[in-house]
Amino acid sequence: MKVPIRMLGIATSVIWVLLIAFIVLAAYSVTDLRFNVDEPQFNTDSNGQLVLNLPLIIDNGGYYSLKEFQISTLFSNVEGLEISRADTFI
């Protein structure tokens, strides 16, 4: 009975070491993530609709890729009434 308990303790220790290593690497990888927002541009199209162009640059220098990235936009007026809401998946 001592051997299975000892093996269970070793397996638990290995899992904890791997989990802590993953958390440390993920936290370190986030430090290499850079966001840059360029100057917004406002234009109108042929239908008279306002077009907002906001260049967003994301530089991922970390270990893990950003395969599924979601950008949520919400436009509201001065009173806080929602005008438009959209989600973009990159």
PDB file of N, CA, C and O in Angstrom, chain B, residues numbered from 101:
ATOM      1  N   MET B 101       0.815  -1.193   0.000  1.00  0.00           N
ATOM      2  CA  MET B 101       0.000   0.000   0.000  1.00  0.00           C
ATOM      3  C   MET B 101       0.861   1.260   0.000  1.00  0.00           C
ATOM      4  O   MET B 101       0.406   2.319  -0.432  1.00  0.00           O
ATOM      5  N   LYS B 102       2.110   1.154   0.485  1.00  0.00           N
ATOM      6  CA  LYS B 102       2.971   2.328   0.512  1.00  0.00           C
ATOM      7  C   LYS B 102       3.385   2.763  -0.893  1.00  0.00           C
ATOM      8  O   LYS B 102       3.471   3.958  -1.174  1.00  0.00           O
ATOM      9  N   VAL B 103       3.643   1.792  -1.778  1.00  0.00           N
ATOM     10  CA  VAL B 103       4.114   2.121  -3.127  1.00  0.00           C
ATOM     11  C   VAL B 103       3.062   2.895  -3.923  1.00  0.00           C
ATOM     12  O   VAL B 103       3.415   3.908  -4.526  1.00  0.00           O
ATOM     13  N   PRO B 104       1.792   2.481  -3.962  1.00  0.00           N
ATOM     14  CA  PRO B 104       0.803   3.266  -4.709  1.00  0.00           C
ATOM     15  C   PRO B 104       0.629   4.680  -4.159  1.00  0.00           C
ATOM     16  O   PRO B 104       0.454   5.625  -4.928  1.00  0.00           O
ATOM     17  N   ILE B 105       0.674   4.830  -2.854  1.00  0.00           N
ATOM     18  CA  ILE B 105       0.539   6.163  -2.262  1.00  0.00           C
ATOM     19  C   ILE B 105       1.744   7.018  -2.616  1.00  0.00           C
ATOM     20  O   ILE B 105       1.593   8.203  -2.913  1.00  0.00           O
ATOM     21  N   ARG B 106       2.932   6.438  -2.589  1.00  0.00           N
ATOM     22  CA  ARG B 106       4.144   7.169  -2.950  1.00  0.00           C
ATOM     23  C   ARG B 106       4.096   7.575  -4.429  1.00  0.00           C
ATOM     24  O   ARG B 106       4.459   8.702  -4.766  1.00  0.00           O
ATOM     25  N   MET B 107       3.653   6.669  -5.317  1.00  0.00           N
ATOM     26  CA  MET B 107       3.555   6.981  -6.745  1.00  0.00           C
ATOM     27  C   MET B 107       2.507   8.067  -6.995  1.00  0.00           C
ATOM     28  O   MET B 107       2.694   8.928  -7.855  1.00  0.00           O
ATOM     29  N   LEU B 108       1.413   8.024  -6.248  1.00  0.00           N
ATOM     30  CA  LEU B 108       0.396   9.058  -6.367  1.00  0.00           C
ATOM     31  C   LEU B 108       0.948  10.416  -5.932  1.00  0.00           C
ATOM     32  O   LEU B 108       0.643  11.433  -6.556  1.00  0.00           O
ATOM     33  N   GLY B 109       1.748  10.444  -4.882  1.00  0.00           N
ATOM     34  CA  GLY B 109       2.385  11.683  -4.433  1.00  0.00           C
ATOM     35  C   GLY B 109       3.362  12.219  -5.464  1.00  0.00           C
ATOM     36  O   GLY B 109       3.415  13.427  -5.696  1.00  0.00           O
ATOM     37  N   ILE B 110       4.140  11.335  -6.089  1.00  0.00           N
ATOM     38  CA  ILE B 110       5.094  11.762  -7.123  1.00  0.00           C
ATOM     39  C   ILE B 110       4.347  12.300  -8.335  1.00  0.00           C
ATOM     40  O   ILE B 110       4.728  13.332  -8.889  1.00  0.00           O
ATOM     41  N   ALA B 111       3.284  11.611  -8.753  1.00  0.00           N
ATOM     42  CA  ALA B 111       2.497  12.069  -9.903  1.00  0.00           C
ATOM     43  C   ALA B 111       1.867  13.433  -9.626  1.00  0.00           C
ATOM     44  O   ALA B 111       1.837  14.295 -10.504  1.00  0.00           O
ATOM     45  N   THR B 112       1.370  13.623  -8.420  1.00  0.00           N
ATOM     46  CA  THR B 112       0.791  14.911  -8.049  1.00  0.00           C
ATOM     47  C   THR B 112       1.843  16.009  -8.074  1.00  0.00           C
ATOM     48  O   THR B 112       1.566  17.117  -8.533  1.00  0.00           O
ATOM     49  N   SER B 113       3.037  15.721  -7.590  1.00  0.00           N
ATOM     50  CA  SER B 113       4.119  16.710  -7.606  1.00  0.00           C
ATOM     51  C   SER B 113       4.508  17.079  -9.029  1.00  0.00           C
ATOM     52  O   SER B 113       4.742  18.252  -9.322  1.00  0.00           O
ATOM     53  N   VAL B 114       4.581  16.096  -9.917  1.00  0.00           N
ATOM     54  CA  VAL B 114       4.931  16.363 -11.316  1.00  0.00           C
ATOM     55  C   VAL B 114       3.863  17.232 -11.976  1.00  0.00           C
ATOM     56  O   VAL B 114       4.186  18.165 -12.711  1.00  0.00           O
ATOM     57  N   ILE B 115       2.600  16.928 -11.717  1.00  0.00           N
ATOM     58  CA  ILE B 115       1.514  17.729 -12.294  1.00  0.00           C
ATOM     59  C   ILE B 115       1.580  19.168 -11.794  1.00  0.00           C
ATOM     60  O   ILE B 115       1.380  20.099 -12.575  1.00  0.00           O
ATOM     61  N   TRP B 116       1.857  19.366 -10.509  1.00  0.00           N
ATOM     62  CA  TRP B 116       1.971  20.723  -9.965  1.00  0.00           C
ATOM     63  C   TRP B 116       3.139  21.477 -10.589  1.00  0.00           C
ATOM     64  O   TRP B 116       3.013  22.662 -10.898  1.00  0.00           O
ATOM     65  N   VAL B 117       4.265  20.813 -10.777  1.00  0.00           N
ATOM     66  CA  VAL B 117       5.430  21.465 -11.392  1.00  0.00           C
ATOM     67  C   VAL B 117       5.101  21.877 -12.824  1.00  0.00           C
ATOM     68  O   VAL B 117       5.436  22.987 -13.237  1.00  0.00           O
ATOM     69  N   LEU B 118       4.451  20.999 -13.585  1.00  0.00           N
ATOM     70  CA  LEU B 118       4.077  21.331 -14.961  1.00  0.00           C
ATOM     71  C   LEU B 118       3.067  22.475 -15.006  1.00  0.00           C
ATOM     72  O   LEU B 118       3.168  23.352 -15.864  1.00  0.00           O
ATOM     73  N   LEU B 119       2.105  22.477 -14.105  1.00  0.00           N
ATOM     74  CA  LEU B 119       1.111  23.542 -14.062  1.00  0.00           C
ATOM     75  C   LEU B 119       1.749  24.885 -13.726  1.00  0.00           C
ATOM     76  O   LEU B 119       1.433  25.895 -14.356  1.00  0.00           O
ATOM     77  N   ILE B 120       2.631  24.907 -12.754  1.00  0.00           N
ATOM     78  CA  ILE B 120       3.315  26.151 -12.381  1.00  0.00           C
ATOM     79  C   ILE B 120       4.211  26.630 -13.518  1.00  0.00           C
ATOM     80  O   ILE B 120       4.277  27.831 -13.782  1.00  0.00           O
ATOM     81  N   ALA B 121       4.901  25.713 -14.195  1.00  0.00           N
ATOM     82  CA  ALA B 121       5.747  26.094 -15.331  1.00  0.00           C
ATOM     83  C   ALA B 121       4.904  26.695 -16.449  1.00  0.00           C
ATOM     84  O   ALA B 121       5.307  27.689 -17.054  1.00  0.00           O
ATOM     85  N   PHE B 122       3.742  26.113 -16.734  1.00  0.00           N
ATOM     86  CA  PHE B 122       2.864  26.661 -17.771  1.00  0.00           C
ATOM     87  C   PHE B 122       2.381  28.057 -17.399  1.00  0.00           C
ATOM     88  O   PHE B 122       2.370  28.948 -18.249  1.00  0.00           O
ATOM     89  N   ILE B 123       1.984  28.264 -16.157  1.00  0.00           N
ATOM     90  CA  ILE B 123       1.506  29.579 -15.717  1.00  0.00           C
ATOM     91  C   ILE B 123       2.616  30.618 -15.823  1.00  0.00           C
ATOM     92  O   ILE B 123       2.372  31.740 -16.265  1.00  0.00           O
ATOM     93  N   VAL B 124       3.826  30.258 -15.426  1.00  0.00           N
ATOM     94  CA  VAL B 124       4.956  31.191 -15.509  1.00  0.00           C
ATOM     95  C   VAL B 124       5.256  31.528 -16.965  1.00  0.00           C
ATOM     96  O   VAL B 124       5.468  32.696 -17.291  1.00  0.00           O
ATOM     97  N   LEU B 125       5.279  30.528 -17.848  1.00  0.00           N
ATOM     98  CA  LEU B 125       5.547  30.786 -19.265  1.00  0.00           C
ATOM     99  C   LEU B 125       4.440  31.620 -19.908  1.00  0.00           C
ATOM    100  O   LEU B 125       4.727  32.485 -20.735  1.00  0.00           O
ATOM    101  N   ALA B 126       3.196  31.376 -19.546  1.00  0.00           N
ATOM    102  CA  ALA B 126       2.095  32.167 -20.096  1.00  0.00           C
ATOM    103  C   ALA B 126       2.185  33.615 -19.628  1.00  0.00           C
ATOM    104  O   ALA B 126       1.960  34.534 -20.416  1.00  0.00           O
ATOM    105  N   ALA B 127       2.509  33.826 -18.363  1.00  0.00           N
ATOM    106  CA  ALA B 127       2.658  35.191 -17.848  1.00  0.00           C
ATOM    107  C   ALA B 127       3.836  35.892 -18.513  1.00  0.00           C
ATOM    108  O   ALA B 127       3.746  37.077 -18.831  1.00  0.00           O
ATOM    109  N   TYR B 128       4.934  35.183 -18.728  1.00  0.00           N
ATOM    110  CA  TYR B 128       6.092  35.778 -19.396  1.00  0.00           C
ATOM    111  C   TYR B 128       5.773  36.088 -20.854  1.00  0.00           C
ATOM    112  O   TYR B 128       6.240  37.095 -21.386  1.00  0.00           O
ATOM    113  N   SER B 129       4.991  35.243 -21.500  1.00  0.00           N
ATOM    114  CA  SER B 129       4.636  35.452 -22.899  1.00  0.00           C
ATOM    115  C   SER B 129       3.793  36.712 -23.075  1.00  0.00           C
ATOM    116  O   SER B 129       3.902  37.387 -24.098  1.00  0.00           O
ATOM    117  N   VAL B 130       2.959  37.035 -22.098  1.00  0.00           N
ATOM    118  CA  VAL B 130       2.122  38.226 -22.188  1.00  0.00           C
ATOM    119  C   VAL B 130       2.970  39.492 -22.144  1.00  0.00           C
ATOM    120  O   VAL B 130       2.553  40.522 -22.674  1.00  0.00           O
ATOM    121  N   THR B 131       4.143  39.444 -21.530  1.00  0.00           N
ATOM    122  CA  THR B 131       4.994  40.629 -21.477  1.00  0.00           C
ATOM    123  C   THR B 131       5.523  41.003 -22.854  1.00  0.00           C
ATOM    124  O   THR B 131       5.923  42.148 -23.062  1.00  0.00           O
ATOM    125  N   ASP B 132       5.535  40.060 -23.808  1.00  0.00           N
ATOM    126  CA  ASP B 132       5.992  40.344 -25.167  1.00  0.00           C
ATOM    127  C   ASP B 132       4.850  40.719 -26.100  1.00  0.00           C
ATOM    128  O   ASP B 132       5.051  40.782 -27.313  1.00  0.00           O
ATOM    129  N   LEU B 133       3.664  40.967 -25.570  1.00  0.00           N
ATOM    130  CA  LEU B 133       2.503  41.353 -26.363  1.00  0.00           C
ATOM    131  C   LEU B 133       2.399  42.874 -26.351  1.00  0.00           C
ATOM    132  O   LEU B 133       2.334  43.489 -25.287  1.00  0.00           O
ATOM    133  N   ARG B 134       2.384  43.482 -27.550  1.00  0.00           N
ATOM    134  CA  ARG B 134       2.351  44.945 -27.651  1.00  0.00           C
ATOM    135  C   ARG B 134       1.126  45.388 -28.447  1.00  0.00           C
ATOM    136  O   ARG B 134       0.804  44.806 -29.483  1.00  0.00           O
ATOM    137  N   PHE B 135       0.447  46.422 -27.953  1.00  0.00           N
ATOM    138  CA  PHE B 135      -0.697  47.009 -28.638  1.00  0.00           C
ATOM    139  C   PHE B 135      -0.332  48.426 -29.051  1.00  0.00           C
ATOM    140  O   PHE B 135       0.289  49.162 -28.284  1.00  0.00           O
ATOM    141  N   ASN B 136      -0.720  48.806 -30.267  1.00  0.00           N
ATOM    142  CA  ASN B 136      -0.496  50.160 -30.744  1.00  0.00           C
ATOM    143  C   ASN B 136      -1.743  50.602 -31.500  1.00  0.00           C
ATOM    144  O   ASN B 136      -2.230  49.887 -32.376  1.00  0.00           O
ATOM    145  N   VAL B 137      -2.252  51.771 -31.162  1.00  0.00           N
ATOM    146  CA  VAL B 137      -3.427  52.318 -31.835  1.00  0.00           C
ATOM    147  C   VAL B 137      -2.984  53.558 -32.592  1.00  0.00           C
ATOM    148  O   VAL B 137      -2.484  54.515 -32.000  1.00  0.00           O
ATOM    149  N   ASP B 138      -3.174  53.531 -33.925  1.00  0.00           N
ATOM    150  CA  ASP B 138      -2.826  54.686 -34.748  1.00  0.00           C
ATOM    151  C   ASP B 138      -3.949  55.713 -34.718  1.00  0.00           C
ATOM    152  O   ASP B 138      -4.980  55.513 -34.075  1.00  0.00           O
ATOM    153  N   GLU B 139      -3.730  56.808 -35.422  1.00  0.00           N
ATOM    154  CA  GLU B 139      -4.690  57.905 -35.429  1.00  0.00           C
ATOM    155  C   GLU B 139      -5.976  57.502 -36.154  1.00  0.00           C
ATOM    156  O   GLU B 139      -5.915  56.977 -37.265  1.00  0.00           O
ATOM    157  N   PRO B 140      -7.135  57.739 -35.540  1.00  0.00           N
ATOM    158  CA  PRO B 140      -8.395  57.376 -36.201  1.00  0.00           C
ATOM    159  C   PRO B 140      -8.687  58.297 -37.383  1.00  0.00           C
ATOM    160  O   PRO B 140      -8.294  59.463 -37.389  1.00  0.00           O
ATOM    161  N   GLN B 141      -9.382  57.756 -38.379  1.00  0.00           N
ATOM    162  CA  GLN B 141      -9.763  58.517 -39.566  1.00  0.00           C
ATOM    163  C   GLN B 141     -11.274  58.414 -39.736  1.00  0.00           C
ATOM    164  O   GLN B 141     -11.843  57.325 -39.649  1.00  0.00           O
ATOM    165  N   PHE B 142     -11.920  59.550 -39.979  1.00  0.00           N
ATOM    166  CA  PHE B 142     -13.363  59.597 -40.204  1.00  0.00           C
ATOM    167  C   PHE B 142     -13.617  59.957 -41.658  1.00  0.00           C
ATOM    168  O   PHE B 142     -13.065  60.936 -42.159  1.00  0.00           O
ATOM    169  N   ASN B 143     -14.445  59.177 -42.341  1.00  0.00           N
ATOM    170  CA  ASN B 143     -14.818  59.422 -43.733  1.00  0.00           C
ATOM    171  C   ASN B 143     -16.310  59.166 -43.882  1.00  0.00           C
ATOM    172  O   ASN B 143     -16.942  58.581 -43.002  1.00  0.00           O
ATOM    173  N   THR B 144     -16.866  59.610 -45.004  1.00  0.00           N
ATOM    174  CA  THR B 144     -18.234  59.255 -45.352  1.00  0.00           C
ATOM    175  C   THR B 144     -18.207  58.496 -46.667  1.00  0.00           C
ATOM    176  O   THR B 144     -17.427  58.814 -47.565  1.00  0.00           O
ATOM    177  N   ASP B 145     -19.064  57.494 -46.772  1.00  0.00           N
ATOM    178  CA  ASP B 145     -19.121  56.729 -48.016  1.00  0.00           C
ATOM    179  C   ASP B 145     -20.161  57.340 -48.953  1.00  0.00           C
ATOM    180  O   ASP B 145     -20.725  58.393 -48.654  1.00  0.00           O
ATOM    181  N   SER B 146     -20.415  56.689 -50.080  1.00  0.00           N
ATOM    182  CA  SER B 146     -21.333  57.231 -51.090  1.00  0.00           C
ATOM    183  C   SER B 146     -22.780  57.288 -50.596  1.00  0.00           C
ATOM    184  O   SER B 146     -23.581  58.048 -51.139  1.00  0.00           O
ATOM    185  N   ASN B 147     -23.125  56.507 -49.589  1.00  0.00           N
ATOM    186  CA  ASN B 147     -24.482  56.522 -49.032  1.00  0.00           C
ATOM    187  C   ASN B 147     -24.646  57.548 -47.920  1.00  0.00           C
ATOM    188  O   ASN B 147     -25.733  57.679 -47.357  1.00  0.00           O
ATOM    189  N   GLY B 148     -23.592  58.268 -47.601  1.00  0.00           N
ATOM    190  CA  GLY B 148     -23.655  59.264 -46.545  1.00  0.00           C
ATOM    191  C   GLY B 148     -23.442  58.699 -45.157  1.00  0.00           C
ATOM    192  O   GLY B 148     -23.658  59.400 -44.168  1.00  0.00           O
ATOM    193  N   GLN B 149     -23.022  57.449 -45.061  1.00  0.00           N
ATOM    194  CA  GLN B 149     -22.768  56.843 -43.758  1.00  0.00           C
ATOM    195  C   GLN B 149     -21.362  57.191 -43.291  1.00  0.00           C
ATOM    196  O   GLN B 149     -20.425  57.264 -44.086  1.00  0.00           O
ATOM    197  N   LEU B 150     -21.237  57.402 -42.000  1.00  0.00           N
ATOM    198  CA  LEU B 150     -19.947  57.718 -41.400  1.00  0.00           C
ATOM    199  C   LEU B 150     -19.125  56.441 -41.248  1.00  0.00           C
ATOM    200  O   LEU B 150     -19.608  55.438 -40.724  1.00  0.00           O
ATOM    201  N   VAL B 151     -17.880  56.492 -41.713  1.00  0.00           N
ATOM    202  CA  VAL B 151     -16.979  55.345 -41.625  1.00  0.00           C
ATOM    203  C   VAL B 151     -15.824  55.730 -40.710  1.00  0.00           C
ATOM    204  O   VAL B 151     -15.132  56.719 -40.951  1.00  0.00           O
ATOM    205  N   LEU B 152     -15.621  54.943 -39.662  1.00  0.00           N
ATOM    206  CA  LEU B 152     -14.527  55.161 -38.718  1.00  0.00           C
ATOM    207  C   LEU B 152     -13.457  54.118 -38.986  1.00  0.00           C
ATOM    208  O   LEU B 152     -13.731  52.919 -38.951  1.00  0.00           O
ATOM    209  N   ASN B 153     -12.248  54.569 -39.251  1.00  0.00           N
ATOM    210  CA  ASN B 153     -11.115  53.675 -39.474  1.00  0.00           C
ATOM    211  C   ASN B 153     -10.156  53.866 -38.307  1.00  0.00           C
ATOM    212  O   ASN B 153      -9.552  54.928 -38.155  1.00  0.00           O
ATOM    213  N   LEU B 154     -10.021  52.827 -37.481  1.00  0.00           N
ATOM    214  CA  LEU B 154      -9.156  52.878 -36.307  1.00  0.00           C
ATOM    215  C   LEU B 154      -8.124  51.758 -36.412  1.00  0.00           C
ATOM    216  O   LEU B 154      -8.407  50.622 -36.031  1.00  0.00           O
ATOM    217  N   PRO B 155      -6.932  52.064 -36.924  1.00  0.00           N
ATOM    218  CA  PRO B 155      -5.905  51.018 -37.063  1.00  0.00           C
ATOM    219  C   PRO B 155      -5.411  50.546 -35.694  1.00  0.00           C
ATOM    220  O   PRO B 155      -4.948  51.341 -34.877  1.00  0.00           O
ATOM    221  N   LEU B 156      -5.519  49.246 -35.466  1.00  0.00           N
ATOM    222  CA  LEU B 156      -5.081  48.613 -34.227  1.00  0.00           C
ATOM    223  C   LEU B 156      -4.003  47.605 -34.582  1.00  0.00           C
ATOM    224  O   LEU B 156      -4.251  46.671 -35.343  1.00  0.00           O
ATOM    225  N   ILE B 157      -2.814  47.787 -34.039  1.00  0.00           N
ATOM    226  CA  ILE B 157      -1.685  46.912 -34.334  1.00  0.00           C
ATOM    227  C   ILE B 157      -1.391  46.078 -33.093  1.00  0.00           C
ATOM    228  O   ILE B 157      -1.180  46.614 -32.005  1.00  0.00           O
ATOM    229  N   ILE B 158      -1.379  44.753 -33.272  1.00  0.00           N
ATOM    230  CA  ILE B 158      -1.073  43.828 -32.186  1.00  0.00           C
ATOM    231  C   ILE B 158       0.174  43.059 -32.576  1.00  0.00           C
ATOM    232  O   ILE B 158       0.159  42.306 -33.550  1.00  0.00           O
ATOM    233  N   ASP B 159       1.251  43.240 -31.830  1.00  0.00           N
ATOM    234  CA  ASP B 159       2.515  42.548 -32.091  1.00  0.00           C
ATOM    235  C   ASP B 159       2.695  41.476 -31.026  1.00  0.00           C
ATOM    236  O   ASP B 159       2.889  41.780 -29.849  1.00  0.00           O
ATOM    237  N   ASN B 160       2.627  40.222 -31.452  1.00  0.00           N
ATOM    238  CA  ASN B 160       2.754  39.103 -30.525  1.00  0.00           C
ATOM    239  C   ASN B 160       4.160  38.531 -30.637  1.00  0.00           C
ATOM    240  O   ASN B 160       4.459  37.806 -31.586  1.00  0.00           O
ATOM    241  N   GLY B 161       5.016  38.843 -29.691  1.00  0.00           N
ATOM    242  CA  GLY B 161       6.370  38.302 -29.670  1.00  0.00           C
ATOM    243  C   GLY B 161       6.528  37.168 -28.681  1.00  0.00           C
ATOM    244  O   GLY B 161       7.645  36.727 -28.412  1.00  0.00           O
ATOM    245  N   GLY B 162       5.418  36.691 -28.134  1.00  0.00           N
ATOM    246  CA  GLY B 162       5.463  35.654 -27.107  1.00  0.00           C
ATOM    247  C   GLY B 162       5.530  34.255 -27.671  1.00  0.00           C
ATOM    248  O   GLY B 162       5.607  34.053 -28.883  1.00  0.00           O
ATOM    249  N   TYR B 163       5.498  33.290 -26.765  1.00  0.00           N
ATOM    250  CA  TYR B 163       5.601  31.880 -27.130  1.00  0.00           C
ATOM    251  C   TYR B 163       4.303  31.330 -27.716  1.00  0.00           C
ATOM    252  O   TYR B 163       4.339  30.424 -28.549  1.00  0.00           O
ATOM    253  N   TYR B 164       3.169  31.859 -27.296  1.00  0.00           N
ATOM    254  CA  TYR B 164       1.881  31.297 -27.671  1.00  0.00           C
ATOM    255  C   TYR B 164       1.215  32.183 -28.714  1.00  0.00           C
ATOM    256  O   TYR B 164       1.313  33.408 -28.646  1.00  0.00           O
ATOM    257  N   SER B 165       0.539  31.569 -29.678  1.00  0.00           N
ATOM    258  CA  SER B 165      -0.097  32.327 -30.752  1.00  0.00           C
ATOM    259  C   SER B 165      -1.486  32.800 -30.327  1.00  0.00           C
ATOM    260  O   SER B 165      -2.105  32.241 -29.422  1.00  0.00           O
ATOM    261  N   LEU B 166      -1.950  33.835 -31.001  1.00  0.00           N
ATOM    262  CA  LEU B 166      -3.297  34.349 -30.785  1.00  0.00           C
ATOM    263  C   LEU B 166      -4.154  33.889 -31.959  1.00  0.00           C
ATOM    264  O   LEU B 166      -4.426  34.670 -32.871  1.00  0.00           O
ATOM    265  N   LYS B 167      -4.577  32.644 -31.942  1.00  0.00           N
ATOM    266  CA  LYS B 167      -5.347  32.110 -33.060  1.00  0.00           C
ATOM    267  C   LYS B 167      -6.778  32.634 -33.059  1.00  0.00           C
ATOM    268  O   LYS B 167      -7.320  32.947 -34.119  1.00  0.00           O
ATOM    269  N   GLU B 168      -7.379  32.730 -31.922  1.00  0.00           N
ATOM    270  CA  GLU B 168      -8.749  33.216 -31.827  1.00  0.00           C
ATOM    271  C   GLU B 168      -8.747  34.489 -30.991  1.00  0.00           C
ATOM    272  O   GLU B 168      -8.588  34.451 -29.771  1.00  0.00           O
ATOM    273  N   PHE B 169      -8.927  35.612 -31.670  1.00  0.00           N
ATOM    274  CA  PHE B 169      -8.882  36.908 -31.017  1.00  0.00           C
ATOM    275  C   PHE B 169     -10.205  37.603 -31.300  1.00  0.00           C
ATOM    276  O   PHE B 169     -10.620  37.691 -32.456  1.00  0.00           O
ATOM    277  N   GLN B 170     -10.871  38.095 -30.269  1.00  0.00           N
ATOM    278  CA  GLN B 170     -12.173  38.733 -30.420  1.00  0.00           C
ATOM    279  C   GLN B 170     -12.071  40.202 -30.043  1.00  0.00           C
ATOM    280  O   GLN B 170     -11.537  40.551 -28.990  1.00  0.00           O
ATOM    281  N   ILE B 171     -12.595  41.065 -30.925  1.00  0.00           N
ATOM    282  CA  ILE B 171     -12.676  42.496 -30.648  1.00  0.00           C
ATOM    283  C   ILE B 171     -14.152  42.858 -30.575  1.00  0.00           C
ATOM    284  O   ILE B 171     -14.900  42.625 -31.524  1.00  0.00           O
ATOM    285  N   SER B 172     -14.568  43.419 -29.462  1.00  0.00           N
ATOM    286  CA  SER B 172     -15.960  43.844 -29.287  1.00  0.00           C
ATOM    287  C   SER B 172     -16.009  45.361 -29.321  1.00  0.00           C
ATOM    288  O   SER B 172     -15.225  46.033 -28.650  1.00  0.00           O
ATOM    289  N   THR B 173     -16.942  45.902 -30.114  1.00  0.00           N
ATOM    290  CA  THR B 173     -17.103  47.351 -30.199  1.00  0.00           C
ATOM    291  C   THR B 173     -18.512  47.718 -29.753  1.00  0.00           C
ATOM    292  O   THR B 173     -19.482  47.020 -30.047  1.00  0.00           O
ATOM    293  N   LEU B 174     -18.596  48.825 -29.041  1.00  0.00           N
ATOM    294  CA  LEU B 174     -19.880  49.332 -28.564  1.00  0.00           C
ATOM    295  C   LEU B 174     -19.879  50.840 -28.749  1.00  0.00           C
ATOM    296  O   LEU B 174     -19.009  51.537 -28.229  1.00  0.00           O
ATOM    297  N   PHE B 175     -20.858  51.338 -29.491  1.00  0.00           N
ATOM    298  CA  PHE B 175     -21.023  52.774 -29.670  1.00  0.00           C
ATOM    299  C   PHE B 175     -22.262  53.199 -28.909  1.00  0.00           C
ATOM    300  O   PHE B 175     -23.322  52.582 -29.022  1.00  0.00           O
ATOM    301  N   SER B 176     -22.113  54.273 -28.125  1.00  0.00           N
ATOM    302  CA  SER B 176     -23.245  54.792 -27.360  1.00  0.00           C
ATOM    303  C   SER B 176     -23.233  56.310 -27.418  1.00  0.00           C
ATOM    304  O   SER B 176     -22.202  56.926 -27.688  1.00  0.00           O
ATOM    305  N   ASN B 177     -24.395  56.907 -27.162  1.00  0.00           N
ATOM    306  CA  ASN B 177     -24.465  58.364 -27.169  1.00  0.00           C
ATOM    307  C   ASN B 177     -24.088  58.915 -25.798  1.00  0.00           C
ATOM    308  O   ASN B 177     -23.660  58.170 -24.917  1.00  0.00           O
ATOM    309  N   VAL B 178     -24.248  60.217 -25.627  1.00  0.00           N
ATOM    310  CA  VAL B 178     -23.821  60.880 -24.395  1.00  0.00           C
ATOM    311  C   VAL B 178     -24.586  60.356 -23.180  1.00  0.00           C
ATOM    312  O   VAL B 178     -24.029  60.272 -22.085  1.00  0.00           O
ATOM    313  N   GLU B 179     -25.856  60.005 -23.366  1.00  0.00           N
ATOM    314  CA  GLU B 179     -26.669  59.509 -22.256  1.00  0.00           C
ATOM    315  C   GLU B 179     -26.375  58.051 -21.924  1.00  0.00           C
ATOM    316  O   GLU B 179     -26.885  57.534 -20.930  1.00  0.00           O
ATOM    317  N   GLY B 180     -25.565  57.380 -22.736  1.00  0.00           N
ATOM    318  CA  GLY B 180     -25.231  55.986 -22.493  1.00  0.00           C
ATOM    319  C   GLY B 180     -26.129  55.009 -23.230  1.00  0.00           C
ATOM    320  O   GLY B 180     -26.024  53.799 -23.030  1.00  0.00           O
ATOM    321  N   LEU B 181     -27.021  55.524 -24.091  1.00  0.00           N
ATOM    322  CA  LEU B 181     -27.905  54.665 -24.872  1.00  0.00           C
ATOM    323  C   LEU B 181     -27.103  53.974 -25.974  1.00  0.00           C
ATOM    324  O   LEU B 181     -26.373  54.624 -26.723  1.00  0.00           O
ATOM    325  N   GLU B 182     -27.245  52.658 -26.063  1.00  0.00           N
ATOM    326  CA  GLU B 182     -26.473  51.876 -27.034  1.00  0.00           C
ATOM    327  C   GLU B 182     -26.950  52.163 -28.453  1.00  0.00           C
ATOM    328  O   GLU B 182     -28.137  52.045 -28.758  1.00  0.00           O
ATOM    329  N   ILE B 183     -26.001  52.546 -29.323  1.00  0.00           N
ATOM    330  CA  ILE B 183     -26.303  52.797 -30.731  1.00  0.00           C
ATOM    331  C   ILE B 183     -25.998  51.559 -31.563  1.00  0.00           C
ATOM    332  O   ILE B 183     -26.807  51.139 -32.390  1.00  0.00           O
ATOM    333  N   SER B 184     -24.833  50.984 -31.337  1.00  0.00           N
ATOM    334  CA  SER B 184     -24.420  49.817 -32.117  1.00  0.00           C
ATOM    335  C   SER B 184     -23.475  48.964 -31.288  1.00  0.00           C
ATOM    336  O   SER B 184     -22.680  49.470 -30.496  1.00  0.00           O
ATOM    337  N   ARG B 185     -23.583  47.649 -31.492  1.00  0.00           N
ATOM    338  CA  ARG B 185     -22.688  46.700 -30.830  1.00  0.00           C
ATOM    339  C   ARG B 185     -22.308  45.642 -31.860  1.00  0.00           C
ATOM    340  O   ARG B 185     -23.161  45.153 -32.601  1.00  0.00           O
ATOM    341  N   ALA B 186     -21.007  45.287 -31.904  1.00  0.00           N
ATOM    342  CA  ALA B 186     -20.550  44.275 -32.862  1.00  0.00           C
ATOM    343  C   ALA B 186     -19.360  43.519 -32.285  1.00  0.00           C
ATOM    344  O   ALA B 186     -18.619  44.041 -31.452  1.00  0.00           O
ATOM    345  N   ASP B 187     -19.191  42.281 -32.741  1.00  0.00           N
ATOM    346  CA  ASP B 187     -18.048  41.447 -32.379  1.00  0.00           C
ATOM    347  C   ASP B 187     -17.320  41.057 -33.655  1.00  0.00           C
ATOM    348  O   ASP B 187     -17.943  40.689 -34.651  1.00  0.00           O
ATOM    349  N   THR B 188     -15.999  41.140 -33.615  1.00  0.00           N
ATOM    350  CA  THR B 188     -15.168  40.756 -34.748  1.00  0.00           C
ATOM    351  C   THR B 188     -14.196  39.687 -34.282  1.00  0.00           C
ATOM    352  O   THR B 188     -13.506  39.864 -33.278  1.00  0.00           O
ATOM    353  N   PHE B 189     -14.142  38.581 -35.009  1.00  0.00           N
ATOM    354  CA  PHE B 189     -13.227  37.489 -34.689  1.00  0.00           C
ATOM    355  C   PHE B 189     -12.092  37.492 -35.694  1.00  0.00           C
ATOM    356  O   PHE B 189     -12.320  37.497 -36.904  1.00  0.00           O
ATOM    357  N   ILE B 190     -10.874  37.487 -35.188  1.00  0.00           N
ATOM    358  CA  ILE B 190      -9.686  37.486 -36.049  1.00  0.00           C
ATOM    359  C   ILE B 190      -8.989  36.156 -35.882  1.00  0.00           C
ATOM    360  O   ILE B 190      -7.958  35.916 -36.509  1.00  0.00           O
TER     361      ILE B 190
END
